[in-house]
Amino acid sequence: MGNAIFQPSHFTAVVLFALFASTVFGITQRETPRDMIRYGIYCFVLFVASAIALSWLMYFIAR
Amino acid sequence: MATEETKKTSTNSGAQEGFVYLPLIAGWLVPGGGHFLLRKWGRGALLAASILGMFMLGLLMQGKVYAGAHDILDILGLAGDLGNGLLYVLSRMLGLGDVQVMVTTADWGTRFIVVAGLLNIIAAVDAHNLKTGRKS
């Protein structure tokens, strides 16, 4: 069953998830194009940064 | 002041012409469809690319498309999947996503498909807000 066409690493999956979700959040939650881009980048950075921070937290908890 | 109010009223009534729920339904059935209907081509294209991209990657990762609900988590997953509108119907008809989740990437793929549906609902509601004049 492990014959998926696309098998990304965990980090790649996080980045792709963050990219798509941030694009939708940016467009739907703000009114002007400038604010949309700023909010989209803000969400993207928050998604990826929180994933990295939580990963390190779990790494230390597991030890 | 009075002129401003008159202008605002006429703008709102202009935005609400026709069936106000049409962009909501179109946006749910086809990702970005609500925005295309309102001639917001750029926004619609980006929303469509994001939602379709997420859904397709979910399938390519061998993600599961929920067909029924046996427990509360299945019900939530099915609700999210139904947000994909016609994509859900199409994938069920073609037998896509009819798999047992055995590997980690398939589990991520399943989440990608559910979240694509949820994002599609947000996009459809945004199209409705544009139609009613609540958002510009």
N, CA and C atoms of all chains as a GROMACS GRO file, in nm:
protein
  597
    1MET      N    1   0.082  -0.122   0.000
    1MET     CA    2   0.000   0.000   0.000
    1MET      C    3   0.085   0.126   0.000
    2GLY      N    4   0.217   0.109   0.010
    2GLY     CA    5   0.302   0.228   0.020
    2GLY      C    6   0.344   0.281  -0.116
    3ASN      N    7   0.256   0.276  -0.217
    3ASN     CA    8   0.294   0.318  -0.352
    3ASN      C    9   0.228   0.450  -0.391
    4ALA      N   10   0.228   0.545  -0.298
    4ALA     CA   11   0.173   0.677  -0.328
    4ALA      C   12   0.262   0.746  -0.430
    5ILE      N   13   0.198   0.820  -0.522
    5ILE     CA   14   0.275   0.889  -0.628
    5ILE      C   15   0.359   1.001  -0.567
    6PHE      N   16   0.302   1.068  -0.470
    6PHE     CA   17   0.370   1.181  -0.406
    6PHE      C   18   0.397   1.147  -0.260
    7GLN      N   19   0.525   1.138  -0.225
    7GLN     CA   20   0.562   1.103  -0.087
    7GLN      C   21   0.656   1.210  -0.032
    8PRO      N   22   0.600   1.320   0.014
    8PRO     CA   23   0.686   1.429   0.062
    8PRO      C   24   0.742   1.400   0.201
    9SER      N   25   0.847   1.475   0.236
    9SER     CA   26   0.895   1.467   0.374
    9SER      C   27   0.793   1.541   0.462
   10HIS      N   28   0.805   1.523   0.592
   10HIS     CA   29   0.710   1.589   0.682
   10HIS      C   30   0.718   1.742   0.667
   11PHE      N   31   0.841   1.793   0.654
   11PHE     CA   32   0.858   1.938   0.644
   11PHE      C   33   0.798   1.991   0.512
   12THR      N   34   0.819   1.918   0.403
   12THR     CA   35   0.760   1.959   0.274
   12THR      C   36   0.607   1.964   0.285
   13ALA      N   37   0.551   1.864   0.352
   13ALA     CA   38   0.406   1.860   0.369
   13ALA      C   39   0.359   1.981   0.450
   14VAL      N   40   0.435   2.016   0.554
   14VAL     CA   41   0.400   2.134   0.636
   14VAL      C   42   0.404   2.261   0.552
   15VAL      N   43   0.510   2.275   0.471
   15VAL     CA   44   0.525   2.396   0.390
   15VAL      C   45   0.412   2.406   0.287
   16LEU      N   46   0.379   2.295   0.223
   16LEU     CA   47   0.270   2.295   0.124
   16LEU      C   48   0.136   2.328   0.189
   17PHE      N   49   0.111   2.266   0.303
   17PHE     CA   50  -0.012   2.292   0.378
   17PHE      C   51  -0.020   2.441   0.412
   18ALA      N   52   0.090   2.495   0.466
   18ALA     CA   53   0.094   2.636   0.506
   18ALA      C   54   0.072   2.727   0.386
   19LEU      N   55   0.132   2.692   0.273
   19LEU     CA   56   0.120   2.776   0.153
   19LEU      C   57  -0.025   2.785   0.105
   20PHE      N   58  -0.091   2.671   0.094
   20PHE     CA   59  -0.229   2.670   0.045
   20PHE      C   60  -0.325   2.736   0.145
   21ALA      N   61  -0.311   2.701   0.271
   21ALA     CA   62  -0.401   2.756   0.373
   21ALA      C   63  -0.382   2.908   0.386
   22SER      N   64  -0.256   2.953   0.382
   22SER     CA   65  -0.228   3.097   0.397
   22SER      C   66  -0.284   3.175   0.279
   23THR      N   67  -0.276   3.118   0.160
   23THR     CA   68  -0.330   3.186   0.041
   23THR      C   69  -0.481   3.210   0.059
   24VAL      N   70  -0.552   3.106   0.102
   24VAL     CA   71  -0.698   3.119   0.120
   24VAL      C   72  -0.728   3.216   0.235
   25PHE      N   73  -0.655   3.205   0.344
   25PHE     CA   74  -0.677   3.295   0.459
   25PHE      C   75  -0.653   3.440   0.417
   26GLY      N   76  -0.543   3.464   0.346
   26GLY     CA   77  -0.509   3.600   0.304
   26GLY      C   78  -0.620   3.661   0.219
   27ILE      N   79  -0.669   3.586   0.121
   27ILE     CA   80  -0.771   3.639   0.029
   27ILE      C   81  -0.904   3.661   0.100
   28THR      N   82  -0.941   3.567   0.188
   28THR     CA   83  -1.076   3.574   0.246
   28THR      C   84  -1.087   3.662   0.371
   29GLN      N   85  -0.975   3.682   0.440
   29GLN     CA   86  -0.984   3.753   0.568
   29GLN      C   87  -0.947   3.901   0.561
   30ARG      N   88  -0.900   3.948   0.447
   30ARG     CA   89  -0.864   4.089   0.431
   30ARG      C   90  -0.928   4.147   0.306
   31GLU      N   91  -0.935   4.282   0.300
   31GLU     CA   92  -1.009   4.345   0.191
   31GLU      C   93  -0.922   4.396   0.076
   32THR      N   94  -0.808   4.458   0.108
   32THR     CA   95  -0.725   4.515   0.001
   32THR      C   96  -0.613   4.418  -0.037
   33PRO      N   97  -0.568   4.423  -0.163
   33PRO     CA   98  -0.461   4.331  -0.206
   33PRO      C   99  -0.336   4.340  -0.119
   34ARG      N  100  -0.300   4.461  -0.078
   34ARG     CA  101  -0.181   4.478   0.006
   34ARG      C  102  -0.197   4.406   0.140
   35ASP      N  103  -0.315   4.424   0.201
   35ASP     CA  104  -0.342   4.357   0.330
   35ASP      C  105  -0.350   4.205   0.314
   36MET      N  106  -0.403   4.163   0.199
   36MET     CA  107  -0.413   4.018   0.173
   36MET      C  108  -0.274   3.955   0.169
   37ILE      N  109  -0.182   4.018   0.098
   37ILE     CA  110  -0.046   3.964   0.087
   37ILE      C  111   0.022   3.963   0.224
   38ARG      N  112   0.008   4.074   0.296
   38ARG     CA  113   0.071   4.083   0.430
   38ARG      C  114   0.016   3.976   0.524
   39TYR      N  115  -0.117   3.959   0.524
   39TYR     CA  116  -0.178   3.861   0.613
   39TYR      C  117  -0.144   3.718   0.570
   40GLY      N  118  -0.137   3.697   0.439
   40GLY     CA  119  -0.100   3.565   0.388
   40GLY      C  120   0.040   3.527   0.432
   41ILE      N  121   0.135   3.620   0.419
   41ILE     CA  122   0.273   3.594   0.462
   41ILE      C  123   0.278   3.572   0.614
   42TYR      N  124   0.203   3.651   0.686
   42TYR     CA  125   0.197   3.638   0.833
   42TYR      C  126   0.149   3.498   0.872
   43CYS      N  127   0.042   3.452   0.809
   43CYS     CA  128  -0.012   3.318   0.839
   43CYS      C  129   0.088   3.210   0.802
   44PHE      N  130   0.153   3.226   0.686
   44PHE     CA  131   0.250   3.125   0.640
   44PHE      C  132   0.364   3.112   0.741
   45VAL      N  133   0.420   3.225   0.780
   45VAL     CA  134   0.532   3.224   0.877
   45VAL      C  135   0.486   3.163   1.009
   46LEU      N  136   0.366   3.199   1.053
   46LEU     CA  137   0.313   3.146   1.180
   46LEU      C  138   0.294   2.995   1.173
   47PHE      N  139   0.240   2.945   1.061
   47PHE     CA  140   0.220   2.800   1.042
   47PHE      C  141   0.353   2.727   1.052
   48VAL      N  142   0.451   2.772   0.972
   48VAL     CA  143   0.579   2.701   0.964
   48VAL      C  144   0.656   2.714   1.095
   49ALA      N  145   0.660   2.836   1.150
   49ALA     CA  146   0.735   2.858   1.274
   49ALA      C  147   0.676   2.776   1.389
   50SER      N  148   0.544   2.772   1.399
   50SER     CA  149   0.483   2.695   1.509
   50SER      C  150   0.506   2.546   1.490
   51ALA      N  151   0.508   2.499   1.365
   51ALA     CA  152   0.537   2.356   1.340
   51ALA      C  153   0.679   2.322   1.384
   52ILE      N  154   0.774   2.411   1.352
   52ILE     CA  155   0.915   2.388   1.391
   52ILE      C  156   0.928   2.392   1.543
   53ALA      N  157   0.865   2.492   1.606
   53ALA     CA  158   0.874   2.507   1.752
   53ALA      C  159   0.814   2.384   1.823
   54LEU      N  160   0.697   2.340   1.775
   54LEU     CA  161   0.633   2.223   1.837
   54LEU      C  162   0.714   2.096   1.814
   55SER      N  163   0.779   2.087   1.698
   55SER     CA  164   0.863   1.970   1.670
   55SER      C  165   0.979   1.961   1.769
   56TRP      N  166   1.046   2.076   1.793
   56TRP     CA  167   1.156   2.078   1.889
   56TRP      C  168   1.105   2.046   2.030
   57LEU      N  169   0.988   2.098   2.066
   57LEU     CA  170   0.929   2.071   2.197
   57LEU      C  171   0.904   1.922   2.215
   58MET      N  172   0.848   1.858   2.113
   58MET     CA  173   0.822   1.714   2.120
   58MET      C  174   0.951   1.635   2.124
   59TYR      N  175   1.054   1.686   2.053
   59TYR     CA  176   1.184   1.620   2.052
   59TYR      C  177   1.240   1.613   2.194
   60PHE      N  178   1.231   1.725   2.268
   60PHE     CA  179   1.285   1.728   2.404
   60PHE      C  180   1.197   1.654   2.504
   61ILE      N  181   1.066   1.655   2.481
   61ILE     CA  182   0.975   1.581   2.570
   61ILE      C  183   1.002   1.431   2.558
   62ALA      N  184   1.033   1.385   2.435
   62ALA     CA  185   1.053   1.242   2.409
   62ALA      C  186   1.182   1.189   2.473
   63ARG      N  187   1.272   1.277   2.513
   63ARG     CA  188   1.404   1.233   2.565
   63ARG      C  189   1.396   1.204   2.714
   64MET      N  190  -2.370   6.429   0.405
   64MET     CA  191  -2.405   6.314   0.491
   64MET      C  192  -2.515   6.231   0.427
   65ALA      N  193  -2.623   6.306   0.389
   65ALA     CA  194  -2.736   6.238   0.327
   65ALA      C  195  -2.695   6.176   0.193
   66THR      N  196  -2.607   6.250   0.124
   66THR     CA  197  -2.560   6.200  -0.007
   66THR      C  198  -2.480   6.071   0.012
   67GLU      N  199  -2.397   6.071   0.119
   67GLU     CA  200  -2.315   5.951   0.148
   67GLU      C  201  -2.402   5.830   0.176
   68GLU      N  202  -2.508   5.854   0.259
   68GLU     CA  203  -2.599   5.744   0.294
   68GLU      C  204  -2.672   5.690   0.172
   69THR      N  205  -2.716   5.786   0.087
   69THR     CA  206  -2.786   5.746  -0.036
   69THR      C  207  -2.694   5.662  -0.124
   70LYS      N  208  -2.566   5.708  -0.132
   70LYS     CA  209  -2.467   5.638  -0.215
   70LYS      C  210  -2.444   5.496  -0.162
   71LYS      N  211  -2.431   5.485  -0.025
   71LYS     CA  212  -2.406   5.355   0.038
   71LYS      C  213  -2.523   5.259   0.013
   72THR      N  214  -2.646   5.315   0.028
   72THR     CA  215  -2.766   5.233   0.009
   72THR      C  216  -2.774   5.182  -0.134
   73SER      N  217  -2.745   5.273  -0.229
   73SER     CA  218  -2.754   5.231  -0.369
   73SER      C  219  -2.647   5.127  -0.402
   74THR      N  220  -2.528   5.139  -0.338
   74THR     CA  221  -2.421   5.041  -0.361
   74THR      C  222  -2.463   4.905  -0.309
   75ASN      N  223  -2.521   4.903  -0.187
   75ASN     CA  224  -2.564   4.776  -0.127
   75ASN      C  225  -2.674   4.709  -0.208
   76SER      N  226  -2.773   4.792  -0.251
   76SER     CA  227  -2.882   4.732  -0.327
   76SER      C  228  -2.831   4.680  -0.460
   77GLY      N  229  -2.730   4.748  -0.516
   77GLY     CA  230  -2.669   4.702  -0.640
   77GLY      C  231  -2.599   4.569  -0.622
   78ALA      N  232  -2.532   4.554  -0.505
   78ALA     CA  233  -2.458   4.431  -0.478
   78ALA      C  234  -2.552   4.314  -0.455
   79GLN      N  235  -2.675   4.344  -0.407
   79GLN     CA  236  -2.767   4.235  -0.372
   79GLN      C  237  -2.863   4.200  -0.485
   80GLU      N  238  -2.839   4.254  -0.604
   80GLU     CA  239  -2.925   4.220  -0.717
   80GLU      C  240  -2.912   4.071  -0.749
   81GLY      N  241  -3.024   4.008  -0.786
   81GLY     CA  242  -3.019   3.866  -0.820
   81GLY      C  243  -3.022   3.778  -0.697
   82PHE      N  244  -3.000   3.650  -0.720
   82PHE     CA  245  -3.004   3.550  -0.612
   82PHE      C  246  -2.874   3.559  -0.532
   83VAL      N  247  -2.885   3.608  -0.406
   83VAL     CA  248  -2.763   3.635  -0.328
   83VAL      C  249  -2.686   3.510  -0.290
   84TYR      N  250  -2.753   3.394  -0.290
   84TYR     CA  251  -2.684   3.271  -0.250
   84TYR      C  252  -2.616   3.199  -0.366
   85LEU      N  253  -2.631   3.255  -0.487
   85LEU     CA  254  -2.571   3.189  -0.604
   85LEU      C  255  -2.418   3.179  -0.594
   86PRO      N  256  -2.347   3.287  -0.557
   86PRO     CA  257  -2.200   3.274  -0.542
   86PRO      C  258  -2.161   3.174  -0.434
   87LEU      N  259  -2.241   3.167  -0.328
   87LEU     CA  260  -2.214   3.072  -0.219
   87LEU      C  261  -2.223   2.928  -0.271
   88ILE      N  262  -2.330   2.900  -0.344
   88ILE     CA  263  -2.350   2.764  -0.398
   88ILE      C  264  -2.245   2.732  -0.505
   89ALA      N  265  -2.223   2.831  -0.596
   89ALA     CA  266  -2.123   2.809  -0.702
   89ALA      C  267  -1.984   2.788  -0.643
   90GLY      N  268  -1.954   2.867  -0.539
   90GLY     CA  269  -1.823   2.856  -0.474
   90GLY      C  270  -1.806   2.722  -0.403
   91TRP      N  271  -1.915   2.669  -0.350
   91TRP     CA  272  -1.908   2.538  -0.284
   91TRP      C  273  -1.890   2.427  -0.388
   92LEU      N  274  -1.968   2.435  -0.496
   92LEU     CA  275  -1.962   2.329  -0.598
   92LEU      C  276  -1.828   2.328  -0.672
   93VAL      N  277  -1.782   2.447  -0.712
   93VAL     CA  278  -1.655   2.457  -0.787
   93VAL      C  279  -1.563   2.553  -0.711
   94PRO      N  280  -1.445   2.508  -0.668
   94PRO     CA  281  -1.353   2.597  -0.596
   94PRO      C  282  -1.324   2.725  -0.675
   95GLY      N  283  -1.348   2.840  -0.613
   95GLY     CA  284  -1.326   2.969  -0.680
   95GLY      C  285  -1.442   3.012  -0.768
   96GLY      N  286  -1.541   2.925  -0.784
   96GLY     CA  287  -1.654   2.953  -0.874
   96GLY      C  288  -1.734   3.076  -0.834
   97GLY      N  289  -1.751   3.096  -0.705
   97GLY     CA  290  -1.826   3.213  -0.655
   97GLY      C  291  -1.757   3.343  -0.692
   98HIS      N  292  -1.625   3.344  -0.682
   98HIS     CA  293  -1.548   3.464  -0.715
   98HIS      C  294  -1.547   3.488  -0.866
   99PHE      N  295  -1.540   3.380  -0.944
   99PHE     CA  296  -1.545   3.393  -1.091
   99PHE      C  297  -1.679   3.454  -1.132
  100LEU      N  298  -1.786   3.410  -1.063
  100LEU     CA  299  -1.921   3.460  -1.093
  100LEU      C  300  -1.930   3.611  -1.067
  101LEU      N  301  -1.854   3.657  -0.969
  101LEU     CA  302  -1.854   3.800  -0.933
  101LEU      C  303  -1.744   3.876  -1.007
  102ARG      N  304  -1.682   3.810  -1.103
  102ARG     CA  305  -1.576   3.868  -1.186
  102ARG      C  306  -1.453   3.909  -1.107
  103LYS      N  307  -1.428   3.837  -0.999
  103LYS     CA  308  -1.304   3.856  -0.922
  103LYS      C  309  -1.207   3.747  -0.971
  104TRP      N  310  -1.154   3.768  -1.090
  104TRP     CA  311  -1.078   3.663  -1.158
  104TRP      C  312  -0.951   3.623  -1.084
  105GLY      N  313  -0.876   3.723  -1.038
  105GLY     CA  314  -0.748   3.695  -0.970
  105GLY      C  315  -0.769   3.617  -0.842
  106ARG      N  316  -0.859   3.667  -0.760
  106ARG     CA  317  -0.887   3.599  -0.632
  106ARG      C  318  -0.939   3.458  -0.656
  107GLY      N  319  -1.031   3.447  -0.753
  107GLY     CA  320  -1.090   3.317  -0.785
  107GLY      C  321  -0.983   3.218  -0.831
  108ALA      N  322  -0.892   3.264  -0.916
  108ALA     CA  323  -0.787   3.175  -0.968
  108ALA      C  324  -0.695   3.127  -0.855
  109LEU      N  325  -0.658   3.219  -0.767
  109LEU     CA  326  -0.571   3.180  -0.655
  109LEU      C  327  -0.641   3.083  -0.560
  110LEU      N  328  -0.769   3.109  -0.533
  110LEU     CA  329  -0.845   3.018  -0.445
  110LEU      C  330  -0.859   2.881  -0.510
  111ALA      N  331  -0.891   2.880  -0.640
  111ALA     CA  332  -0.907   2.753  -0.712
  111ALA      C  333  -0.776   2.675  -0.711
  112ALA      N  334  -0.665   2.745  -0.739
  112ALA     CA  335  -0.534   2.678  -0.743
  112ALA      C  336  -0.500   2.620  -0.606
  113SER      N  337  -0.526   2.696  -0.500
  113SER     CA  338  -0.492   2.649  -0.365
  113SER      C  339  -0.577   2.528  -0.326
  114ILE      N  340  -0.708   2.538  -0.347
  114ILE     CA  341  -0.798   2.431  -0.303
  114ILE      C  342  -0.781   2.306  -0.390
  115LEU      N  343  -0.776   2.328  -0.522
  115LEU     CA  344  -0.754   2.213  -0.612
  115LEU      C  345  -0.618   2.149  -0.586
  116GLY      N  346  -0.516   2.234  -0.565
  116GLY     CA  347  -0.382   2.183  -0.538
  116GLY      C  348  -0.379   2.097  -0.413
  117MET      N  349  -0.444   2.145  -0.310
  117MET     CA  350  -0.445   2.071  -0.184
  117MET      C  351  -0.521   1.939  -0.199
  118PHE      N  352  -0.633   1.944  -0.269
  118PHE     CA  353  -0.714   1.823  -0.291
  118PHE      C  354  -0.636   1.720  -0.374
  119MET      N  355  -0.573   1.767  -0.483
  119MET     CA  356  -0.498   1.676  -0.571
  119MET      C  357  -0.378   1.614  -0.499
  120LEU      N  358  -0.305   1.698  -0.424
  120LEU     CA  359  -0.190   1.645  -0.350
  120LEU      C  360  -0.237   1.541  -0.247
  121GLY      N  361  -0.351   1.567  -0.186
  121GLY     CA  362  -0.408   1.470  -0.091
  121GLY      C  363  -0.433   1.336  -0.157
  122LEU      N  364  -0.489   1.340  -0.278
  122LEU     CA  365  -0.514   1.215  -0.351
  122LEU      C  366  -0.384   1.149  -0.393
  123LEU      N  367  -0.287   1.230  -0.438
  123LEU     CA  368  -0.157   1.175  -0.481
  123LEU      C  369  -0.081   1.112  -0.364
  124MET      N  370  -0.110   1.158  -0.244
  124MET     CA  371  -0.048   1.100  -0.125
  124MET      C  372  -0.126   0.977  -0.076
  125GLN      N  373  -0.222   0.932  -0.159
  125GLN     CA  374  -0.308   0.819  -0.126
  125GLN      C  375  -0.397   0.847  -0.007
  126GLY      N  376  -0.442   0.972   0.003
  126GLY     CA  377  -0.534   1.009   0.110
  126GLY      C  378  -0.669   0.943   0.089
  127LYS      N  379  -0.741   0.927   0.198
  127LYS     CA  380  -0.872   0.861   0.193
  127LYS      C  381  -0.982   0.965   0.178
  128VAL      N  382  -1.079   0.937   0.091
  128VAL     CA  383  -1.198   1.020   0.081
  128VAL      C  384  -1.307   0.947   0.159
  129TYR      N  385  -1.361   1.013   0.260
  129TYR     CA  386  -1.460   0.948   0.347
  129TYR      C  387  -1.588   0.916   0.270
  130ALA      N  388  -1.633   0.792   0.281
  130ALA     CA  389  -1.755   0.752   0.211
  130ALA      C  390  -1.872   0.738   0.309
  131GLY      N  391  -1.844   0.705   0.431
  131GLY     CA  392  -1.949   0.691   0.532
  131GLY      C  393  -1.895   0.730   0.668
  132ALA      N  394  -1.983   0.727   0.767
  132ALA     CA  395  -1.940   0.767   0.900
  132ALA      C  396  -1.974   0.657   1.000
  133HIS      N  397  -1.870   0.609   1.070
  133HIS     CA  398  -1.891   0.504   1.169
  133HIS      C  399  -1.872   0.554   1.311
  134ASP      N  400  -1.791   0.659   1.326
  134ASP     CA  401  -1.775   0.721   1.459
  134ASP      C  402  -1.764   0.872   1.442
  135ILE      N  403  -1.747   0.942   1.553
  135ILE     CA  404  -1.750   1.089   1.551
  135ILE      C  405  -1.640   1.148   1.464
  136LEU      N  406  -1.521   1.086   1.464
  136LEU     CA  407  -1.411   1.136   1.380
  136LEU      C  408  -1.442   1.119   1.232
  137ASP      N  409  -1.508   1.006   1.198
  137ASP     CA  410  -1.549   0.984   1.060
  137ASP      C  411  -1.652   1.089   1.016
  138ILE      N  412  -1.743   1.122   1.109
  138ILE     CA  413  -1.847   1.223   1.076
  138ILE      C  414  -1.780   1.357   1.046
  139LEU      N  415  -1.683   1.394   1.130
  139LEU     CA  416  -1.612   1.522   1.109
  139LEU      C  417  -1.535   1.520   0.978
  140GLY      N  418  -1.469   1.407   0.950
  140GLY     CA  419  -1.395   1.392   0.825
  140GLY      C  420  -1.486   1.401   0.704
  141LEU      N  421  -1.601   1.335   0.714
  141LEU     CA  422  -1.698   1.337   0.603
  141LEU      C  423  -1.752   1.479   0.581
  142ALA      N  424  -1.779   1.550   0.691
  142ALA     CA  425  -1.828   1.688   0.680
  142ALA      C  426  -1.725   1.775   0.608
  143GLY      N  427  -1.598   1.757   0.645
  143GLY     CA  428  -1.491   1.833   0.578
  143GLY      C  429  -1.481   1.797   0.431
  144ASP      N  430  -1.487   1.669   0.400
  144ASP     CA  431  -1.477   1.622   0.261
  144ASP      C  432  -1.592   1.677   0.176
  145LEU      N  433  -1.712   1.682   0.234
  145LEU     CA  434  -1.829   1.730   0.160
  145LEU      C  435  -1.813   1.878   0.120
  146GLY      N  436  -1.727   1.949   0.191
  146GLY     CA  437  -1.699   2.089   0.156
  146GLY      C  438  -1.636   2.104   0.020
  147ASN      N  439  -1.580   1.995  -0.034
  147ASN     CA  440  -1.516   2.001  -0.166
  147ASN      C  441  -1.617   2.006  -0.281
  148GLY      N  442  -1.745   1.993  -0.251
  148GLY     CA  443  -1.849   2.004  -0.353
  148GLY      C  444  -1.838   1.900  -0.462
  149LEU      N  445  -1.829   1.945  -0.588
  149LEU     CA  446  -1.827   1.851  -0.701
  149LEU      C  447  -1.700   1.768  -0.704
  150LEU      N  448  -1.591   1.819  -0.646
  150LEU     CA  449  -1.467   1.741  -0.640
  150LEU      C  450  -1.490   1.613  -0.560
  151TYR      N  451  -1.568   1.624  -0.454
  151TYR     CA  452  -1.600   1.507  -0.373
  151TYR      C  453  -1.681   1.406  -0.453
  152VAL      N  454  -1.784   1.458  -0.521
  152VAL     CA  455  -1.872   1.370  -0.602
  152VAL      C  456  -1.790   1.301  -0.710
  153LEU      N  457  -1.704   1.379  -0.777
  153LEU     CA  458  -1.621   1.326  -0.886
  153LEU      C  459  -1.525   1.218  -0.835
  154SER      N  460  -1.461   1.246  -0.723
  154SER     CA  461  -1.364   1.149  -0.670
  154SER      C  462  -1.434   1.020  -0.627
  155ARG      N  463  -1.555   1.032  -0.575
  155ARG     CA  464  -1.632   0.913  -0.535
  155ARG      C  465  -1.674   0.833  -0.658
  156MET      N  466  -1.715   0.906  -0.764
  156MET     CA  467  -1.759   0.839  -0.887
  156MET      C  468  -1.643   0.764  -0.953
  157LEU      N  469  -1.523   0.826  -0.948
  157LEU     CA  470  -1.407   0.764  -1.012
  157LEU      C  471  -1.334   0.666  -0.921
  158GLY      N  472  -1.382   0.655  -0.800
  158GLY     CA  473  -1.320   0.560  -0.706
  158GLY      C  474  -1.188   0.610  -0.650
  159LEU      N  475  -1.162   0.742  -0.662
  159LEU     CA  476  -1.037   0.797  -0.609
  159LEU      C  477  -1.050   0.812  -0.458
  160GLY      N  478  -0.942   0.787  -0.388
  160GLY     CA  479  -0.944   0.802  -0.243
  160GLY      C  480  -1.016   0.688  -0.172
  161ASP      N  481  -1.045   0.581  -0.246
  161ASP     CA  482  -1.111   0.465  -0.187
  161ASP      C  483  -1.004   0.366  -0.140
  162VAL      N  484  -0.930   0.408  -0.039
  162VAL     CA  485  -0.814   0.329   0.006
  162VAL      C  486  -0.815   0.312   0.158
  163GLN      N  487  -0.736   0.215   0.202
  163GLN     CA  488  -0.712   0.199   0.346
  163GLN      C  489  -0.585   0.276   0.380
  164VAL      N  490  -0.591   0.360   0.483
  164VAL     CA  491  -0.473   0.437   0.522
  164VAL      C  492  -0.374   0.344   0.592
  165MET      N  493  -0.259   0.320   0.525
  165MET     CA  494  -0.159   0.227   0.579
  165MET      C  495  -0.026   0.297   0.609
  166VAL      N  496   0.000   0.407   0.539
  166VAL     CA  497   0.129   0.475   0.558
  166VAL      C  498   0.106   0.618   0.606
  167THR      N  499   0.213   0.678   0.660
  167THR     CA  500   0.202   0.812   0.718
  167THR      C  501   0.159   0.915   0.614
  168THR      N  502   0.218   0.907   0.495
  168THR     CA  503   0.183   1.007   0.392
  168THR      C  504   0.034   0.999   0.355
  169ALA      N  505  -0.023   0.879   0.360
  169ALA     CA  506  -0.166   0.864   0.331
  169ALA      C  507  -0.250   0.935   0.438
  170ASP      N  508  -0.202   0.931   0.561
  170ASP     CA  509  -0.271   1.001   0.670
  170ASP      C  510  -0.267   1.152   0.647
  171TRP      N  511  -0.150   1.203   0.607
  171TRP     CA  512  -0.141   1.346   0.575
  171TRP      C  513  -0.231   1.379   0.458
  172GLY      N  514  -0.233   1.291   0.358
  172GLY     CA  515  -0.317   1.312   0.240
  172GLY      C  516  -0.464   1.323   0.277
  173THR      N  517  -0.506   1.237   0.370
  173THR     CA  518  -0.646   1.242   0.417
  173THR      C  519  -0.676   1.378   0.479
  174ARG      N  520  -0.581   1.430   0.559
  174ARG     CA  521  -0.600   1.564   0.621
  174ARG      C  522  -0.601   1.673   0.515
  175PHE      N  523  -0.516   1.660   0.413
  175PHE     CA  524  -0.513   1.759   0.305
  175PHE      C  525  -0.651   1.767   0.238
  176ILE      N  526  -0.712   1.652   0.214
  176ILE     CA  527  -0.843   1.649   0.146
  176ILE      C  528  -0.951   1.713   0.234
  177VAL      N  529  -0.948   1.681   0.364
  177VAL     CA  530  -1.046   1.739   0.457
  177VAL      C  531  -1.028   1.891   0.464
  178VAL      N  532  -0.902   1.935   0.479
  178VAL     CA  533  -0.876   2.080   0.493
  178VAL      C  534  -0.910   2.153   0.362
  179ALA      N  535  -0.887   2.090   0.247
  179ALA     CA  536  -0.925   2.152   0.119
  179ALA      C  537  -1.075   2.182   0.120
  180GLY      N  538  -1.154   2.088   0.172
  180GLY     CA  539  -1.299   2.108   0.181
  180GLY      C  540  -1.335   2.223   0.274
  181LEU      N  541  -1.266   2.231   0.388
  181LEU     CA  542  -1.295   2.339   0.483
  181LEU      C  543  -1.255   2.476   0.425
  182LEU      N  544  -1.141   2.479   0.356
  182LEU     CA  545  -1.098   2.605   0.293
  182LEU      C  546  -1.195   2.646   0.183
  183ASN      N  547  -1.251   2.547   0.113
  183ASN     CA  548  -1.348   2.576   0.007
  183ASN      C  549  -1.474   2.640   0.066
  184ILE      N  550  -1.514   2.595   0.184
  184ILE     CA  551  -1.632   2.655   0.249
  184ILE      C  552  -1.601   2.801   0.287
  185ILE      N  553  -1.482   2.825   0.340
  185ILE     CA  554  -1.443   2.964   0.374
  185ILE      C  555  -1.447   3.051   0.248
  186ALA      N  556  -1.394   2.999   0.138
  186ALA     CA  557  -1.392   3.074   0.012
  186ALA      C  558  -1.534   3.102  -0.039
  187ALA      N  559  -1.623   3.002  -0.025
  187ALA     CA  560  -1.762   3.019  -0.071
  187ALA      C  561  -1.834   3.125   0.013
  188VAL      N  562  -1.810   3.125   0.143
  188VAL     CA  563  -1.872   3.226   0.232
  188VAL      C  564  -1.818   3.365   0.197
  189ASP      N  565  -1.689   3.372   0.162
  189ASP     CA  566  -1.629   3.500   0.122
  189ASP      C  567  -1.697   3.553  -0.004
  190ALA      N  568  -1.727   3.464  -0.099
  190ALA     CA  569  -1.796   3.504  -0.223
  190ALA      C  570  -1.936   3.558  -0.189
  191HIS      N  571  -2.001   3.493  -0.092
  191HIS     CA  572  -2.134   3.538  -0.048
  191HIS      C  573  -2.124   3.678   0.014
  192ASN      N  574  -2.021   3.699   0.096
  192ASN     CA  575  -2.001   3.830   0.158
  192ASN      C  576  -1.975   3.939   0.054
  193LEU      N  577  -1.903   3.904  -0.051
  193LEU     CA  578  -1.878   3.999  -0.159
  193LEU      C  579  -2.009   4.034  -0.229
  194LYS      N  580  -2.093   3.934  -0.248
  194LYS     CA  581  -2.221   3.955  -0.317
  194LYS      C  582  -2.314   4.044  -0.236
  195THR      N  583  -2.318   4.021  -0.104
  195THR     CA  584  -2.410   4.100  -0.020
  195THR      C  585  -2.355   4.239   0.010
  196GLY      N  586  -2.229   4.263  -0.022
  196GLY     CA  587  -2.169   4.394   0.003
  196GLY      C  588  -2.107   4.406   0.141
  197ARG      N  589  -2.104   4.296   0.216
  197ARG     CA  590  -2.043   4.297   0.350
  197ARG      C  591  -1.891   4.313   0.338
  198LYS      N  592  -1.839   4.272   0.223
  198LYS     CA  593  -1.694   4.284   0.198
  198LYS      C  594  -1.675   4.339   0.058
  199SER      N  595  -1.567   4.416   0.039
  199SER     CA  596  -1.543   4.471  -0.095
  199SER      C  597  -1.426   4.401  -0.164
   0.00000   0.00000   0.00000
